[in-house]
Amino acid sequence: MQKHNEHLHPNETSFLKGLIGEDVACVYLVELGYIVLKRRFKSRYGEIDIIVRDVCRQELVFVEVKSRGRLRELTDEAVITDRQIKRNIDAATCFFMTHQVYDSYTGRFDLITISSNKVVSHIKSAWDVIQ
């Protein structure tokens, strides 16, 4: 019997894997008490996978989700590049500029890695923090 995704182009398969990974990450974050504000926020600078509000402090968390099929693909070097980090920082700055209701909030960047539809790691403050 053929699998459902055998007819998909590799780019479509990667896209679907990413969406499923973001779904898994959202459930995980909600279970931790975060409030999901936005998914797939797009700006001219880049895209942020998930934006959540930390209910314990006035902080927005910009979450990059990386989904991988195998654990060995999850090395730091393979997960995110300096260019991607800069695009995330620029997109987060754009979010703050276009959502003044969060002017008093700080921001941080978390990295969540997913494998086999499970959260493998959650690195808080994975890179530079917006103050």
C-alpha positions in Angstrom: 0.0 0.0 0.0 1.3 3.5 -0.9 1.9 6.1 1.7 -0.2 9.3 1.5 2.7 11.6 0.8 4.5 9.5 -1.8 2.9 11.6 -4.6 4.1 14.9 -3.1 7.1 16.9 -4.4 10.0 16.9 -1.9 9.4 20.6 -1.3 5.8 19.9 -0.4 6.8 17.1 1.9 9.3 19.4 3.7 6.6 22.1 3.9 4.1 19.7 5.5 6.7 18.3 7.9 7.4 21.9 8.9 3.7 22.6 9.5 3.3 19.5 11.6 6.4 20.4 13.6 4.9 23.8 14.2 1.7 22.2 15.4 3.6 20.0 17.8 5.6 23.0 19.1 2.4 25.0 19.6 0.8 22.3 21.7 4.0 22.0 23.7 4.2 25.8 24.3 0.5 26.0 25.3 1.0 23.1 27.8 3.8 25.2 29.3 1.4 28.1 29.8 2.4 30.3 26.8 -0.3 32.1 24.8 0.1 31.7 21.0 -0.3 35.1 19.4 0.7 34.4 15.8 1.9 31.6 13.6 4.0 32.1 10.4 4.3 35.9 10.9 5.7 37.3 7.6 7.4 40.5 7.0 9.6 41.8 4.2 12.6 40.8 6.4 11.6 37.1 7.0 9.2 34.8 8.7 8.8 33.9 12.3 7.3 30.4 12.9 5.5 31.1 16.2 5.1 34.2 18.4 4.0 33.5 22.0 3.5 35.6 25.1 5.0 34.5 28.3 2.2 34.9 30.8 4.6 35.1 33.8 6.4 38.2 32.5 5.9 40.8 29.9 7.9 39.0 27.3 7.2 37.9 23.7 9.0 34.8 22.6 9.8 34.4 18.9 10.1 30.7 18.2 12.0 29.1 15.4 10.9 25.5 14.8 13.1 23.0 13.1 11.7 19.6 12.2 14.0 16.8 11.3 13.4 13.2 10.4 16.4 11.9 12.2 18.1 13.0 15.4 21.5 13.1 13.8 20.2 16.0 11.5 19.8 18.2 14.6 23.3 19.5 15.1 23.5 23.2 15.9 25.3 23.9 12.6 22.6 22.2 10.6 19.7 23.8 12.4 20.1 27.5 11.9 22.5 29.9 10.2 23.7 33.4 11.1 21.7 34.7 8.1 18.5 33.0 9.4 19.1 34.5 12.9 19.5 38.0 11.4 16.3 37.6 9.4 14.5 36.4 12.6 15.8 39.4 14.5 14.7 41.8 11.8 11.3 40.2 11.5 10.8 40.4 15.3 11.8 44.1 15.2 9.2 44.6 12.5 6.6 42.8 14.6 7.3 45.1 17.6 7.1 48.2 15.3 3.7 47.1 13.9 2.2 46.0 17.2 2.6 48.9 19.6 0.4 47.2 22.2 3.6 45.2 23.1 5.9 48.3 23.4 6.5 47.5 27.1 7.4 43.9 26.4 10.9 42.4 26.0 11.6 39.7 23.5 13.6 36.6 23.2 14.3 34.0 20.6 13.8 30.3 21.4 14.7 27.3 19.2 12.5 24.2 19.3 13.6 21.1 17.5 11.2 18.4 16.5 11.9 14.8 15.5 9.3 12.0 14.9 6.5 14.5 15.9 8.0 15.0 19.4 9.8 18.0 20.9 13.5 17.0 21.1 14.8 20.2 22.6 13.7 23.7 23.6 16.5 26.2 23.9 15.4 29.4 25.5 17.2 32.6 24.6 18.9 30.7 21.7 20.3 34.0 20.4 20.3 37.8 20.9 17.5 39.2 23.0 15.5 42.3 22.0 15.2 44.8 24.9 
